Amino acid sequence: MRIIIVDDNVTNQMIIRTILSKEGYSDLRIASSASELYGMLHLDSECGAEEPVDLILLDMMMPEIDGLEACRRIQSEERYRDVPIIFVTAVGESTKLAEALDAGASDYVMKPINKLELMARIRSALRLKQEKDWHKKQDKRIRYELELAKQVQRSVLSDPIVNERIEIKAEYRPSSELAGDYYAWFRIDRNRYGIILLDMMGHGISSSLVCMFISSVLKDLILRITDPEEVMVELNRYMGQLYRRDELINYYFTGIFLVVDTDSQTYEYVNAGHPSGLAITESGCTELTSGGPAIGLFQQIKVTKEVVAYQPGTVIALYTDGLLDAMDDRDDDARREVISGAVRSGRSVSPDMLVNSMLGEGADNAQRDDICLVTVTLS
């Protein structure tokens, strides 16, 4: 427990040091001026290293730099902002004492020093410091765990597939540490690929955990069942396992799942309450709208798949509503035109550059929702 005593009067230094020593505080430092205190804390050095300190007892009236200015200087440093400062002063003016508290001081003690009062205020300040330190430690641990969770979440996203018959790529921009968007694709057999994009209700820890739960069962479903209708019905059953009668929140997600057959040059898909995907050709685009309700909203659902023949050169664009919301105040038709136009003019462009071109310079810098774009290029 390190305490720094700052006073230009040697007698006051000795009195405070004696009181604290008798109370069991041994790590005591003495500074005779604010400049000396700055040196102890490395405030004016280039290294900027944090000097461990738990409490500063600061005289208000000192030559050159007074206690108020010193207090403001210390409080301006992020690394010392939680260190309590107690003024030990003979100044009894209420305006000065109020100014001291406004400068960031935790408390004050009047001279001549009353031992009981000084120790009570020190113990109170140190308890508050310990609580702040505990919360900072917990916040650091939570940030570490969030970063680890983000890495785990990203690790389950599929890597691009590029061959002579199909290219599948994605651009993913979470709005927070943990997101609610998820995409995956799997090669079912020699010529078939299962591709899914979903948008979980909300974002943050709860939605990311549900995403991880779905990702843990998704590969088996797609490879074992393959049929889009049956896959969506089965996903709805899994989501039903998360329902609790005593909870007000019912977790659900919108999603679009398609199976591409590169031999027959067809794709079949189900859209479960998700923004319409687009099948884009040089001559126009078709919306992927057929399907059913969002997954997890109802105990039983009925979904309908659509089977579509495609021409080589078709690009299927799947996206979450975060991309649409980020496109200024355009209406739905204008947004679809922007997406289809960007895809046509940028067939060899990476998905991240496609998203940049779709959002344009007028896009809102404060991203409000997760943004995800999946492109499936069919040769």
PECOR-V42011 format. One record per helix or strand. SS is the DSSP state (helix for helix, strand for strand). FROM is the first residue (numbers start at 0). LEN is the number of residues. If there is no record, write none. Layout:
# PECOR-V42011
[[SS FROM LEN] [SS FROM LEN]]
This chain:
# PECOR-V42011
[[strand 1 5] [helix 9 13] [strand 26 5] [helix 33 8] [strand 54 5] [helix 66 9] [helix 77 3] [strand 83 6] [helix 93 9] [strand 106 4] [helix 114 41] [strand 160 2] [strand 165 8] [strand 180 7] [strand 191 9] [helix 204 20] [helix 227 13] [strand 252 9] [strand 265 7] [strand 276 4] [strand 284 4] [strand 290 2] [strand 294 1] [strand 305 4] [strand 314 5] [helix 320 5] [helix 331 14] [helix 350 9] [strand 370 8]]
